Amino acid sequence: MISYLKGIVAAIQDNSVHRHTLTLEVNGIGYDLQIPARLAQQLPNTGGEVQIFTHYQIREEVPLLYGFGSPGERDVFRHLLGVSGVGAAIAIALLDTLELAELVQTIITGNIQLLVQAPGVGKKTAERICLELKSKLVEWRKTAGFFVATGGPAPGIIEEVQMTLLALGYTANEVSHALHVVSEDIGLPKDAFVEEWIKQAITHLSTEYSQ
């Protein structure tokens, strides 16, 4: 119905950790859009012009507009809504917990441990998301020309590495990004020892925090 809106940021309201309301003025009309917290942090100050990609939904006879920073985010949001038991709140929480490329990769590879880091996502929900969306997202990334990073430990050791880093207090997004950096930039082999992956990831994360 409405593919995107281009207008001026009139206001951003913080409704909850993973739900913000953007009031976007378009040709003298103010539209209220529910947006992820990640997008809210990226938007310019009041008065700045932006283009927001939208999803229109009617819930309990109330029309709602959801806004995203890219068509890809909107596509994945719609895919998530198609999973039984997944509503807008969970879909937005997932988009906030992991960056888009990492979220797509996590679902395709069936990485339950990272998905459950999102608020409201339990193990059964995470398993259902992977089961129902793996093939769909594989096909979607081909047609959309969407690149999914492949860096990280080998399947046999990735869970142990991730659980250790998560237990140390790092977020799912930080863990996923650090492992990709260690693989692509540092060149650590996928089958390197668990301890080496953890050591290199912590070194990278410590450097990020010190900057």
C-alpha positions, 0 to 999 in steps of 0.5 A: 500500500505504502512502499516508503515515505520521504519527509522530515523528522518531526519527533522520535518517541521512546516507547520501550527498549525495542519500540520507538515512534517516529513522527515523519512530516510528509507534505504537511501531514504527520505519519506515526511509524513504529521503528526499531531502536537501532533505526531511531539511533541512526536518524538525524535530529529533528528537521532532518530529511529521511526516507523510510521504507514502510510496512502497513498492518491492521491489528485489532482493527487499528492501522499501524505503520512500521518503518525501516531503514532499508528494503532488506530490513522490511523484507526480513521483518515481513518474513518473520511475521509469517512465522507462527507465534512471531509478532511485530514485537519479536520481529523488531527485537530480532532486528535490534539484537542482530544486524541484518546480515548477521540475522539472516546468516544466523537463521540460515545456519540454524544458530539458536544460541544467538537468536534466543538473545533477543527479548521474547525469543525462546528456544522453541520460537527460535527453532521454528524461525529457523525451520520455517525461514531457512529456505525462504531466506536462502532464496530471498538473498539470491533474488535480492542480491543480498550478501551474507557474511560467512566468517566464523568458527567451524560448526563444531566449535561455534556454539562453545565459542559463542556461549563463552563470549555471551557468558562474559557479558557481550551481546549477540551482535558484538559476538557475531561481529567479532567472530566475523572480524577475526575470520575475515580481517585477522584470518584465523582458520575456521578449525582453530582451537576454541581457546584461540577464537575466544582469545582473538575475539576478546582482543578485538572487543576490548580494542573496540571498547577502548576507542 
